[in-house]
Amino acid sequence: MADGPYKYARDSDGRVSRVIRVGTRKSQLARIQTDSVVEKLKELYPDVLFEIVAMSTTGDKILDTALSKIGEKSLFTKELENALEKNEVDLVVHSLKDLPTVLPVGFTIGAVLKRENPHDAVVLHPKNKGKRLDSLSNKSVIGTSSLRRAAQLKKRFPHLEFKDIRGNLNTRLKKLDENNDFSAIILAAAGLKRMGWENRISQILGPEDCMYAVGQGALAVEVRARDLDILEMVSVLNDSDTALSCIAERAFLKHLEGGCSVPVAVHSEVKKSQLYLTGAVYSLDGSDSLKETMQASFSPDTQAEEQEKVDEKVQRVGITALKVPGAAQDAAMKLGVDLGNLLLSKGAKEILTVARQLNDAR
């Protein structure tokens, strides 16, 4: 039964509960991620019924083309946002790295959950067990459809070759194991961990080998910006350090006008009220690159003062992080913009323009 915009259900004892519908992609990893968020919400709101609605997205359907070639910013999110707009679902769980830095009007990210390991991982073909990227034989083929990973790894491991590999995690692992096309593939460590496949990780790539994508390893809950009660409900899921890191990373990417079709990478860390952000841009073959690190401080006093003003409904690069001090969010955003400006002043635009043109011509 519905009452205005809300949906309610009656259980066998005649009790009426509010129903919140949660949208997700159909892939196994997306379902696992959504289930983990719903479990947290159930603990916090035992009187609410959460219903999961799974759907396929464009990115799930186009499996024979590299993501960077499709040229659609919201590949894995559009169908879910359509359902959110039509009131068919009330919130959507995403991998934050799938969400563009500018969201369609009327939507916001109401929660950024504590980040899983954000680094990339090497998964070897069973015949290469025990090896690392540097010990693989000359001209070994590595599968990745990420320009960011390929650009960094080509430079770092010039003896290896890189080829596109598409599909969800299950599909990519199958392609690796059942054919002899690839010696190894590169995947996000977070996804492998959430799937319970940590035993397949033979090497975690640190920042000196491969910096990660903006938002990698973090889950985001997208809601309708006008649904203040749902925004408030999911806001308790926010992890302050992750939200601040991701605001800085997204502000950096947005300032560079980067996306799937250019190699941009980051590394961020929060230590004792300091946020450190390293950002880099690369040419497609990794031969040309720019990398810089900057930091911002959040004084504990600012955090305390801000606590009562926390109700401001301000969106920063698509994120409305209630419960996270506004001054700290502003500092994180400024850090990302400042780092973007520093790289632009050193010629980042030229590197990215060439990378974009070459990728379009591939």
Secondary structure, 3 states (H helix, E strand, C coil): CEECCEEEEECCCCCEEEEEEEEEECCHHHHHHHHHHHHHHHHHCCCCEEEEEEECCHHHHCCCCCHHHHCCCCCCCHHHHHHHHCCCCCEEEEEHHHCCCCCCCCEEEEEECCCCCCCEEEEECHHHCCCCHHHCCCCCEEECCCHHHHHHHHHHCCCCEEECCCCCHHHHHHHHHHCCCCCEEEEEHHHHHHCCCHHHEEEEECCCCCCECCCCCCEEEEEECCCHHHHHHHHCCCCHHHHHHHHHHHHHHHHHCCCCCCCEEEEEEEECCEEEEEEEEECCCCCCEEEEEEEEECCHHHHHHHHHHCCCCCCECCECCCCCCHHHHHHHHHHHHHHHHHHHHCCHHHHHHHHHHHHHHC
